[in-house]
Amino acid sequence: MTGDERLERIEQKLDMILQRETIKDWYSTGEFGRLIGKAEFTVREHCRLGRLEAQKRRSGRGAHPAWVLSHQELLRYRREGLLPSPRSA
């Protein structure tokens, strides 16, 4: 591996870390999933089932709103985990 190739790999990894750790007000389900190590589908299901506090917002991609999750919800999830299932409450 040449020095240029090695430097490019290092830059790519740093870019991935910065993308993962950038604080935003709102995250898409894909972004939220990457931050917590879960699949986007899993995050959407938790939103749908009320296990994560999320809102539906127009996304500009099609007629259907998309789930978005706040930074506060990310912090809450990291501290406490999923909310109890509404059916078991």
N, C-alpha and C positions, 0 to 999 in steps of 0.2 A: 504494500500500500504506500503510495507516495505521500509526501507531506501535504500536498494540496487536497488529496482525497480525505486524508485524516482531518484536516481543518474543516472541510465541508461537512463531514459527519458530525463534528463537534458543534458547528453552527446550527445544523438541523436539530440536534438534540436540545440545544439551548432555546431555539425557537419553540420547540414543543413544550418545554418547561414554562416559558413565558406565556404561551397561549393557555396552558392549563392553570396558571396561577394569576392570570389577569382578573382583577375584581371588577365585576359589572353589577349594575343595578338589577338586571333581569337576565336569566339564562334560558336558552331553549332546552328541550328535553335531552337533546344530544350533548350539549355542553355540560349540563348538569350530570348526565350519566358518566361522561369522561372524568369529571371532578370527583365523583364518588366511586368510580370503578364498576359501574353497572351498565348494562345495555340500554340503549334509548327506549326500546320496547318496554323494558321493565319499569323505567321511570314513567313512561306514559301510563302504564297500567296502575302504578301507585297513585298517580294524579287522578285517574278516573275513579279509583276506589276510595279516594279521600285519605290515603295514607301519607301523602305529601300535600302541603298547602300550595296550590297552584291556581293560576287564573288562565282563562281562555282569552286570547287576543288575536285579532286579524293579523295574518302573517304576510299577505301579499302573494302567497302561493296557493291559488285556488280559492274556492268559496268557503272553505271550512277554517275556523279559527284554530290556532295551535296553542298548546299548553306552554306557559312560561312560569318560571319559578324565581323568586326573589333571592337576593344574596342573603337576606335574613333567614330564609328557609334553609339555605345551604348551611349556614352556621348552626341553626337549630338541629338539622338532621345530623350534622357531625357530632353534636353534643348528646342528642337524645335518641337518634334513630327514627324509624318510621312511627307515624302516629298510630294509635290503636285503630283497628278496623271499626268503622261506624256501626256495623252490624253486631259486633261483640260488645259495644259500649252500653 
